[in-house]
Structures are given as structure tokens and as C-alpha cells.
Amino acid sequence: MRTPETRQVGGSDTEKAVTLDDPQVEHDAKVWRFRCRIMTAISFFTYIPFIVLIAVFAPR
């Protein structure tokens, strides 16, 4: 699915135009949200065993 055109108000002068919505920003936000969810799952498989190992093998 291609990203639709960005709508602007204020004419063709890019310095005075105001961006109404930028589909690329929304797409980037969805991609980062997905990446963060994957890294959260990976961190559970990394940090929890590490903490358990420290708790088991730490000198008392």
C-alpha cells in the first residue's frame, strides 16, 4: 500500500504552507510501535533469566 499525498493549506509556497496530515509520520509511528513490541518480548526472554540467575548464584 503506497503512502498517500500529504495535504497542505496555504498555497504552493512551502514556507507558508501548513501540513494538515502526514501519512508518512503515521506509518513511521506504526513501524516503531511494532518494533517496540518485539523488543519488549525479547527483553523478557533476556532480562528475566538473567535476574533469576543472579538470584540463584549470588553469594550470600
VEXKOL-22860 format. One record per residue (C-alpha): x negated, y, z negated; residue in one letter. Coordinates in nm, 3 decimals. Layout:
+---------+---------+---------+------+
!      px !      py !      pz ! filo !
+---------+---------+---------+------+
!       X !       Y !       Z !    a !
...
+---------+---------+---------+------+
This chain:
+---------+---------+---------+------+
!      px !      py !      pz ! filo !
+---------+---------+---------+------+
!   0.000 !   0.000 !   0.000 !    m !
!  -0.151 !   0.329 !   0.103 !    r !
!  -0.155 !   0.636 !  -0.118 !    t !
!   0.099 !   0.898 !  -0.005 !    p !
!   0.005 !   1.257 !   0.072 !    e !
!  -0.041 !   1.498 !  -0.216 !    t !
!   0.227 !   1.765 !  -0.231 !    r !
!   0.121 !   2.126 !  -0.292 !    q !
!   0.306 !   2.453 !  -0.341 !    v !
!   0.162 !   2.789 !  -0.248 !    g !
!   0.074 !   2.767 !   0.117 !    g !
!  -0.223 !   2.632 !   0.303 !    s !
!  -0.481 !   2.829 !   0.102 !    d !
!  -0.632 !   2.563 !  -0.124 !    t !
!  -0.746 !   2.816 !  -0.386 !    e !
!  -0.390 !   2.941 !  -0.444 !    k !
!  -0.205 !   2.614 !  -0.390 !    a !
!  -0.073 !   2.425 !  -0.692 !    v !
!  -0.074 !   2.045 !  -0.684 !    t !
!   0.265 !   1.902 !  -0.779 !    l !
!   0.171 !   1.538 !  -0.796 !    d !
!  -0.140 !   1.349 !  -0.702 !    d !
!  -0.072 !   0.982 !  -0.628 !    p !
!  -0.445 !   0.909 !  -0.642 !    q !
!  -0.454 !   1.018 !  -1.007 !    v !
!  -0.164 !   0.785 !  -1.086 !    e !
!  -0.335 !   0.498 !  -0.903 !    h !
!  -0.661 !   0.560 !  -1.090 !    d !
!  -0.474 !   0.562 !  -1.422 !    a !
!  -0.314 !   0.226 !  -1.344 !    k !
!  -0.650 !   0.076 !  -1.247 !    v !
!  -0.818 !   0.198 !  -1.568 !    w !
!  -0.525 !   0.074 !  -1.779 !    r !
!  -0.565 !  -0.271 !  -1.622 !    f !
!  -0.942 !  -0.268 !  -1.679 !    r !
!  -0.896 !  -0.171 !  -2.043 !    c !
!  -0.653 !  -0.457 !  -2.099 !    r !
!  -0.901 !  -0.706 !  -1.952 !    i !
!  -1.185 !  -0.571 !  -2.166 !    m !
!  -0.964 !  -0.593 !  -2.476 !    t !
!  -0.914 !  -0.964 !  -2.414 !    a !
!  -1.285 !  -1.014 !  -2.352 !    i !
!  -1.373 !  -0.827 !  -2.671 !    s !
!  -1.152 !  -1.062 !  -2.876 !    f !
!  -1.350 !  -1.358 !  -2.740 !    f !
!  -1.676 !  -1.180 !  -2.819 !    t !
!  -1.629 !  -0.996 !  -3.149 !    y !
!  -1.415 !  -1.241 !  -3.346 !    i !
!  -1.658 !  -1.536 !  -3.312 !    p !
!  -1.945 !  -1.300 !  -3.396 !    f !
!  -1.773 !  -1.182 !  -3.714 !    i !
!  -1.688 !  -1.540 !  -3.811 !    v !
!  -2.049 !  -1.649 !  -3.759 !    l !
!  -2.175 !  -1.361 !  -3.976 !    i !
!  -1.926 !  -1.453 !  -4.247 !    a !
!  -2.027 !  -1.820 !  -4.241 !    v !
!  -2.406 !  -1.786 !  -4.212 !    f !
!  -2.470 !  -1.464 !  -4.406 !    a !
!  -2.693 !  -1.514 !  -4.710 !    p !
!  -2.508 !  -1.475 !  -5.036 !    r !
+---------+---------+---------+------+
